[in-house]
């Protein structure tokens, strides 16, 4: 069994934070940032996640639970500024919205066990993966626009 932190990458539905923000920015809109934006998330690129799941499938111990983390904790505000920069947008495109009730201040998993037992480590550079993801959404608006309209 595996548990992961927050995935991101190409083809992710625009209801999730990174593709949602990218879609809104690429459409000329604003991004809704909850509360003070200091909610921290650990980001895991999809290729690292797939590699880790395969590692558990092949080498994991039956009945064990392995957490898969990306090792890149960022506040939502920090992430938003990175996405703004990738889209050539400024901070005026941030729309501060009321916080959600029960919003987790931090969401991350400790991937020490899978590292110690199976040698897992995220390989993907976060900044490069985020830029690649932004480029994918920019090139594939025909894929995400209908999904965004129905979300």
LUMTITOR-887839 format. One record per residue (C-alpha): x, y, z; residue in three letters; residue number from 1. Coordinates in Angstrom, 2 decimals. Example, Ala and Ser with C-alpha at 12.3 -4.5 7.8 and 13.67 -1.06 7.14 Angstrom:
<nodes>
12.30/-4.50/7.80/ALA/1
13.67/-1.06/7.14/SER/2
</nodes>
This chain:
<nodes>
0.00/0.00/0.00/UNK/1
1.21/3.52/-0.76/UNK/2
0.23/7.01/0.33/UNK/3
1.52/10.10/-1.37/UNK/4
1.81/13.82/-0.95/UNK/5
0.37/16.22/-3.56/UNK/6
0.89/15.00/-7.13/UNK/7
1.32/17.28/-10.11/UNK/8
2.20/17.00/-13.77/UNK/9
0.71/16.97/-17.27/UNK/10
-2.84/15.65/-17.79/UNK/11
-3.95/16.39/-14.22/UNK/12
-7.58/17.51/-14.03/UNK/13
-7.91/21.30/-13.66/UNK/14
-9.82/20.92/-10.40/UNK/15
-6.44/20.40/-8.67/UNK/16
-4.42/23.42/-7.53/UNK/17
-1.54/23.56/-10.01/UNK/18
-3.52/22.87/-13.19/UNK/19
-6.41/25.02/-11.92/UNK/20
-4.13/27.99/-11.35/UNK/21
-2.34/27.44/-14.65/UNK/22
-5.62/27.24/-16.56/UNK/23
-6.91/30.44/-14.96/UNK/24
-3.65/32.29/-15.58/UNK/25
-3.38/31.08/-19.17/UNK/26
-6.98/32.20/-19.72/UNK/27
-6.17/35.70/-18.45/UNK/28
-7.96/35.28/-15.13/UNK/29
-7.04/35.51/-11.49/UNK/30
-6.12/32.72/-9.09/UNK/31
-8.07/32.18/-5.85/UNK/32
-5.66/31.97/-2.94/UNK/33
-7.24/30.79/0.31/UNK/34
-6.67/32.78/3.49/UNK/35
-3.12/33.97/4.02/UNK/36
-1.69/31.48/1.51/UNK/37
0.68/30.04/4.08/UNK/38
-0.73/26.54/3.86/UNK/39
2.18/24.24/3.16/UNK/40
2.07/21.30/0.77/UNK/41
4.74/18.82/-0.25/UNK/42
4.76/18.45/-4.04/UNK/43
5.46/15.16/-5.85/UNK/44
6.01/15.05/-9.60/UNK/45
4.04/12.29/-11.30/UNK/46
7.14/10.55/-12.72/UNK/47
8.63/10.21/-9.22/UNK/48
5.31/8.89/-7.93/UNK/49
5.09/6.24/-10.66/UNK/50
8.69/5.20/-10.06/UNK/51
8.03/4.86/-6.32/UNK/52
4.88/2.79/-6.81/UNK/53
6.81/0.44/-9.10/UNK/54
9.57/0.20/-6.50/UNK/55
7.01/-0.80/-3.86/UNK/56
5.37/-3.28/-6.25/UNK/57
8.66/-4.98/-7.02/UNK/58
10.58/-4.68/-3.75/UNK/59
8.15/-3.68/-1.00/UNK/60
7.21/-5.97/1.84/UNK/61
3.65/-7.38/1.62/UNK/62
1.26/-5.75/4.07/UNK/63
3.48/-2.69/4.63/UNK/64
2.48/0.92/3.98/UNK/65
4.94/3.21/2.21/UNK/66
4.60/6.99/2.13/UNK/67
5.78/8.67/-1.06/UNK/68
6.83/12.30/-0.74/UNK/69
8.30/14.76/-3.16/UNK/70
10.61/16.53/-0.75/UNK/71
9.49/19.97/-1.93/UNK/72
7.43/21.68/0.74/UNK/73
6.09/25.07/-0.35/UNK/74
3.41/27.38/0.93/UNK/75
0.54/27.94/-1.47/UNK/76
1.69/31.56/-1.69/UNK/77
5.22/30.53/-2.72/UNK/78
3.80/28.12/-5.29/UNK/79
1.44/30.78/-6.62/UNK/80
4.32/33.21/-7.15/UNK/81
6.24/30.52/-9.06/UNK/82
3.21/29.88/-11.29/UNK/83
2.71/33.61/-11.86/UNK/84
6.34/33.92/-12.97/UNK/85
6.05/30.95/-15.34/UNK/86
2.97/32.53/-16.93/UNK/87
4.45/36.03/-17.12/UNK/88
1.85/37.38/-14.68/UNK/89
2.15/39.64/-11.67/UNK/90
0.80/39.50/-8.12/UNK/91
-2.26/41.54/-9.12/UNK/92
-3.62/38.28/-10.56/UNK/93
-3.95/36.82/-7.04/UNK/94
-7.47/36.98/-5.64/UNK/95
-7.45/36.44/-1.88/UNK/96
-10.54/34.46/-0.93/UNK/97
-12.01/33.40/2.38/UNK/98
-10.34/30.38/3.85/UNK/99
-12.05/26.99/3.76/UNK/100
-13.24/25.61/7.06/UNK/101
-10.95/22.87/8.37/UNK/102
-8.21/23.66/5.86/UNK/103
-5.06/21.67/6.76/UNK/104
-2.18/24.01/7.57/UNK/105
0.33/21.48/6.33/UNK/106
-0.04/18.41/4.15/UNK/107
3.04/16.25/3.72/UNK/108
4.12/12.69/4.33/UNK/109
7.32/11.34/5.81/UNK/110
8.94/9.21/3.11/UNK/111
11.76/8.05/5.38/UNK/112
10.61/4.42/5.38/UNK/113
10.56/3.98/1.59/UNK/114
13.91/5.77/1.41/UNK/115
15.51/3.59/4.07/UNK/116
14.03/0.27/2.94/UNK/117
13.82/0.65/-0.83/UNK/118
16.23/3.47/-1.67/UNK/119
13.53/5.84/-2.98/UNK/120
14.42/9.46/-3.53/UNK/121
12.63/11.95/-5.75/UNK/122
14.78/12.47/-8.85/UNK/123
12.90/15.24/-10.59/UNK/124
13.96/18.84/-10.08/UNK/125
10.84/20.63/-8.86/UNK/126
11.43/23.90/-10.74/UNK/127
12.06/22.08/-14.02/UNK/128
9.01/19.83/-13.54/UNK/129
6.79/22.80/-12.73/UNK/130
8.01/24.63/-15.84/UNK/131
7.43/21.52/-17.96/UNK/132
3.94/21.19/-16.51/UNK/133
3.14/24.84/-17.24/UNK/134
4.36/24.43/-20.83/UNK/135
2.19/21.32/-21.25/UNK/136
-0.94/23.18/-20.13/UNK/137
-0.06/26.11/-22.38/UNK/138
0.24/23.77/-25.40/UNK/139
-2.86/21.70/-24.56/UNK/140
-5.60/24.23/-23.86/UNK/141
-7.91/22.22/-26.12/UNK/142
-7.64/19.37/-23.58/UNK/143
-8.25/21.32/-20.35/UNK/144
-10.66/24.09/-21.41/UNK/145
-13.69/21.75/-21.64/UNK/146
-12.75/20.19/-18.30/UNK/147
-12.43/23.58/-16.64/UNK/148
-15.83/24.63/-17.97/UNK/149
-17.46/21.55/-16.42/UNK/150
-15.63/21.78/-13.08/UNK/151
</nodes>
